[in-house]
Amino acid sequence: MKKFLKYAAYAVIVVVLIAIAGISYITLALPNVGQAEAIKVESTPQRIERGRYLANSVNACVDCHSTRDWNLFAAPVKEETIGIGGENFNANAGFPGNVYVPNITPYHLSNWTDGELFRAITTGVKKNGSAIFPIMPWQSYSKMSREDVYSIIAYLRTLKPQKADYPERKLDFPLNILVHTMPAKATLGTVPDEHDTLKYGAYLVQIAACKDCHSQAKQGKIIEGLEFAGGHEYMPPGGSTVRTANITPDQETGIGSWTKERFVKTFTKYADSTMKPVAVKPGQYQTIMPWYKYGKMKVTDLEAIYAYLKTVKQVKNQVVKFQIN
């Protein structure tokens, strides 16, 4: 019996040592996506304008990295806060930890090289080599063209510097360990010819991270077979749960019955200068969809997105979009 207990103790010690070694490797050696490239992005007017369009209306970087007014429907961005960050993901939002969206104005990024910005956007690794939690959909951005990433970098350099600092993130166990394994090397894409509507639409859907929001996920992975079928839950301020819409071409529960004109108008009406944000009280219907940003997408881009979405697999999934907690 004594011999058994001795060997059992040895076994426990070995398991503990292996666990410590594994955790040490993960936290010290990962992420491992390589060094930041030694690049210098030339800030041409064309790049800045392309970056402005992408960061505001397609990739929606500005939507997350600014202050949104949750007292108004669709929580439009307060324009004076562009790039300042500060959105807080915590237990109140159903998040396993406490994360503040960082400041991306030159106040914070002035000491970042273009290569470090490029690596952060496309691989999910910060300047200091630590992992970015994939609230930011860098997995989708990693498929962007190099030139489009350069354009976003050029645009970010033009933002008004705004002083704002936030606490370091805190993630619950085991996410605080697993986050180190999440970054991955980029697999950059190319921008298809706009006349190749389906391929161009697929590119836009990819870099806008539509699938990330409009799919249910489990332990950070999209549930196979439910791509674009909606139902992803969010808990915005106000004590409610909102779920994303089914945007597959299912006739009953998705957008299968939508015409191209209806799809486009659903977005562009928010770009109409006469469209004023409506006040929303706690308990009233709200959405996280940044309509006021996506609404300014080019009509041809919206048409391409519509054309591509009509080709994805139909999934019958009735979504309850809003409920009071």
C-alpha positions in Angstrom: 0.0 0.0 0.0 2.9 2.4 0.9 4.5 1.6 -2.4 1.3 2.3 -4.3 0.9 5.7 -2.5 4.5 6.5 -3.3 4.0 5.8 -7.0 0.7 7.6 -7.0 2.4 10.7 -5.5 5.2 10.5 -8.2 2.5 10.3 -10.9 0.7 13.4 -9.5 4.0 15.3 -9.4 4.8 14.3 -13.0 1.3 15.4 -14.1 1.7 18.7 -12.3 5.2 19.3 -13.8 3.9 18.5 -17.3 1.0 20.9 -16.8 3.4 23.6 -15.6 5.7 23.0 -18.5 2.7 23.2 -20.9 1.4 26.4 -19.5 4.9 27.9 -19.4 5.4 27.1 -23.1 2.0 28.5 -24.0 2.4 31.7 -22.1 6.1 32.3 -22.8 6.6 31.0 -26.4 3.2 31.8 -27.9 1.9 33.5 -29.9 4.5 32.8 -32.6 3.5 34.5 -35.8 6.9 36.0 -36.6 8.4 39.4 -36.2 6.7 42.5 -37.5 7.7 43.4 -41.0 10.0 46.3 -41.6 7.6 48.2 -43.8 6.8 51.9 -44.3 3.4 52.7 -45.7 3.3 55.7 -48.0 0.3 57.8 -47.1 -1.0 58.7 -50.5 -4.4 60.5 -50.8 -5.8 57.4 -52.6 -4.7 55.1 -49.7 -6.1 57.5 -47.1 -9.5 57.7 -48.8 -9.6 53.9 -49.4 -8.7 53.4 -45.7 -11.3 55.9 -44.6 -14.0 53.9 -46.5 -12.9 50.5 -45.3 -12.3 51.5 -41.6 -15.7 53.3 -41.4 -18.1 51.4 -43.7 -16.7 47.9 -44.4 -14.3 46.6 -41.8 -16.0 49.0 -39.2 -12.8 49.5 -37.2 -14.2 52.9 -36.2 -17.4 51.4 -34.9 -15.7 49.4 -32.2 -12.8 51.8 -31.5 -15.1 54.8 -30.8 -17.8 55.6 -28.3 -21.3 54.5 -29.4 -24.4 56.2 -28.0 -26.5 53.3 -26.7 -29.4 55.7 -25.9 -30.1 55.8 -29.6 -31.2 53.0 -32.0 -28.3 51.2 -33.5 -26.0 53.1 -31.2 -24.4 55.5 -33.7 -20.8 56.5 -33.1 -20.2 59.9 -31.4 -18.2 61.5 -34.2 -16.0 63.4 -31.7 -14.7 60.1 -30.3 -13.5 58.5 -33.5 -10.7 56.1 -32.7 -10.7 56.8 -28.9 -11.7 53.3 -27.9 -13.1 52.5 -24.4 -15.9 50.1 -25.2 -15.9 47.7 -22.2 -16.6 44.0 -22.6 -17.2 42.5 -19.1 -19.5 40.2 -17.2 -22.4 42.6 -17.8 -22.0 42.0 -21.5 -21.8 38.2 -20.9 -18.0 38.3 -21.5 -15.6 36.1 -19.5 -13.3 38.8 -18.2 -12.8 42.5 -18.6 -11.5 44.0 -21.8 -11.4 47.6 -23.0 -11.2 48.3 -26.7 -8.0 50.2 -27.2 -7.4 53.7 -28.4 -6.3 53.6 -32.1 -5.6 57.3 -32.6 -2.0 58.5 -33.1 -2.0 59.3 -29.4 -1.7 55.5 -28.7 -0.2 54.3 -32.0 2.5 56.9 -32.6 5.2 54.6 -31.3 3.9 51.6 -33.3 5.7 50.9 -36.6 3.6 50.2 -39.7 4.8 46.7 -39.5 3.5 46.3 -36.0 0.2 47.7 -37.1 0.1 45.3 -40.0 0.9 42.4 -37.8 -1.8 43.4 -35.3 -4.5 43.8 -37.9 -3.7 40.5 -39.8 -2.5 38.1 -37.1 -3.8 39.3 -33.8 -0.5 40.2 -32.1 0.1 43.4 -30.3 3.3 45.6 -30.4 4.6 43.9 -27.3 4.1 40.4 -28.8 1.0 39.5 -26.7 -2.2 38.1 -28.2 -5.2 40.2 -29.1 -8.4 38.6 -27.9 -10.5 37.9 -31.0 -13.3 40.4 -30.2 -11.4 42.1 -33.0 -12.0 39.8 -36.0 -8.4 39.7 -37.1 -9.0 36.2 -38.5 -11.2 37.8 -41.1 -8.9 40.8 -41.7 -6.1 38.3 -42.3 -7.7 37.5 -45.6 -7.5 41.2 -46.8 -5.3 42.3 -49.6 -2.0 43.8 -48.5 -2.9 47.1 -50.2 -6.2 47.3 -48.3 -4.4 46.8 -45.0 -1.9 49.5 -46.0 -4.8 51.8 -46.7 -6.3 51.3 -43.3 -2.9 52.0 -41.7 -2.5 55.2 -43.7 -6.0 56.3 -42.6 -5.4 55.6 -38.9 -2.4 57.8 -39.0 -4.6 60.7 -40.0 -7.0 60.5 -37.0 -7.0 63.2 -34.5 -4.8 62.2 -31.5 -7.0 61.8 -28.5 -5.6 61.1 -25.0 -7.3 58.1 -23.5 -5.8 55.2 -21.6 -7.5 52.1 -20.3 -6.8 49.3 -17.8 -5.0 46.2 -18.9 -7.4 43.4 -19.9 -8.3 40.6 -17.5 -9.5 37.2 -18.8 -11.0 34.4 -16.8 -9.3 31.1 -16.5 -8.6 29.2 -18.8 -9.0 31.9 -21.4 -6.1 33.8 -19.9 -4.0 30.9 -21.0 -5.7 29.9 -24.2 -5.6 33.4 -25.7 -1.9 32.9 -26.3 -2.7 30.1 -28.8 -5.2 32.0 -30.9 -3.1 34.3 -33.1 -2.1 32.8 -36.5 -0.1 33.8 -39.5 -2.0 35.8 -42.1 -3.1 34.3 -45.4 -3.5 37.5 -47.3 -6.0 37.7 -50.2 -6.4 39.9 -53.3 -9.2 42.2 -54.2 -11.2 40.6 -57.0 -12.3 42.5 -60.0 -15.5 44.4 -59.1 -17.2 43.1 -62.2 -16.8 39.5 -60.9 -19.7 40.2 -58.6 -19.7 36.9 -56.6 -16.0 36.8 -55.9 -16.0 40.5 -55.1 -19.0 40.1 -52.8 -17.3 37.1 -51.1 -14.2 39.3 -50.4 -16.4 42.1 -48.9 -18.3 39.6 -46.7 -15.0 38.2 -45.5 -13.3 41.5 -44.6 -16.5 42.9 -43.0 -16.5 39.8 -40.8 -20.2 39.2 -41.5 -19.9 35.5 -40.8 -18.3 36.2 -37.4 -21.4 38.1 -36.1 -24.1 36.2 -38.1 -23.1 32.7 -36.9 -23.5 30.9 -33.6 -20.3 29.9 -32.0 -19.2 27.5 -29.2 -16.0 28.0 -27.4 -15.0 30.6 -30.0 -15.6 28.3 -33.0 -18.4 28.8 -35.4 -20.8 25.9 -35.2 -20.5 23.9 -38.4 -23.7 24.1 -40.5 -24.9 27.3 -38.9 -22.7 29.7 -40.9 -24.6 33.0 -41.6 -27.7 31.5 -39.9 -27.8 34.2 -37.1 -28.5 33.7 -33.4 -25.1 35.0 -32.1 -26.0 36.6 -28.7 -24.8 40.0 -27.5 -25.8 41.9 -24.4 -25.6 45.6 -25.0 -26.1 48.2 -22.3 -29.8 48.3 -21.2 -30.3 44.9 -19.8 -31.3 43.0 -22.9 -30.1 40.2 -25.2 -29.9 40.8 -28.9 -29.3 38.1 -31.5 -28.0 38.5 -35.0 -30.2 37.9 -38.0 -30.2 34.8 -40.3 -28.8 36.1 -43.5 -28.8 32.8 -45.4 -31.1 32.6 -48.4 -33.7 30.6 -46.5 -37.2 31.8 -47.7 -38.9 31.7 -44.3 -36.2 32.6 -41.7 -33.5 34.3 -43.8 -33.3 36.8 -46.6 -34.4 34.3 -49.4 -37.5 36.4 -50.1 -35.6 39.7 -50.2 -35.1 41.5 -53.4 -31.8 43.2 -54.2 -33.5 46.6 -53.9 -34.9 45.8 -50.4 -31.5 44.6 -49.2 -29.7 47.7 -50.4 -32.4 50.1 -49.1 -32.2 48.4 -45.7 -28.7 49.8 -45.4 -28.7 53.0 -47.4 -31.7 54.5 -45.6 -29.3 55.1 -42.7 -27.0 57.2 -44.9 -29.9 59.6 -45.7 -29.3 62.9 -44.1 -33.0 63.1 -43.1 -32.7 59.8 -41.1 -32.3 60.9 -37.5 -31.4 58.4 -34.7 -34.4 57.5 -32.6 -34.1 57.4 -28.8 -34.2 54.0 -27.2 -35.2 53.5 -23.5 -34.1 50.5 -21.4 -36.4 47.6 -22.4 -37.0 48.8 -25.9 -35.8 47.1 -29.0 -32.1 47.7 -29.7 -29.5 46.3 -32.1 -25.7 46.2 -32.2 -25.7 46.3 -36.0 -23.8 49.5 -36.9 -26.3 50.6 -39.5 -25.1 54.2 -39.6 -21.6 53.0 -40.7 -22.5 50.1 -43.0 -25.3 52.3 -44.5 -22.6 54.4 -46.2 -21.2 51.5 -48.2 -21.3 52.0 -51.9 -24.4 50.7 -53.5 -22.4 48.5 -55.9 -20.6 46.9 -52.9 -23.9 46.2 -51.1 -25.2 44.7 -54.3 -22.2 42.4 -54.5 -22.7 41.4 -50.9 -26.3 40.6 -51.6 -25.3 38.5 -54.7 -22.8 36.5 -52.6 -25.2 35.9 -49.7 -27.8 34.5 -52.1 -25.3 31.7 -52.9 -24.5 30.5 -49.3 -26.1 27.4 -47.9 -29.7 27.9 -46.8 -30.3 27.3 -43.1 -33.7 27.3 -41.5 -33.2 29.0 -38.2 -35.8 31.3 -36.7 -34.1 33.9 -34.6 -35.6 35.7 -31.6 -33.7 39.0 -32.2 -34.4 40.7 -28.9 -35.4 39.9 -25.4 -35.3 41.5 -22.0 -33.1 39.8 -19.5 
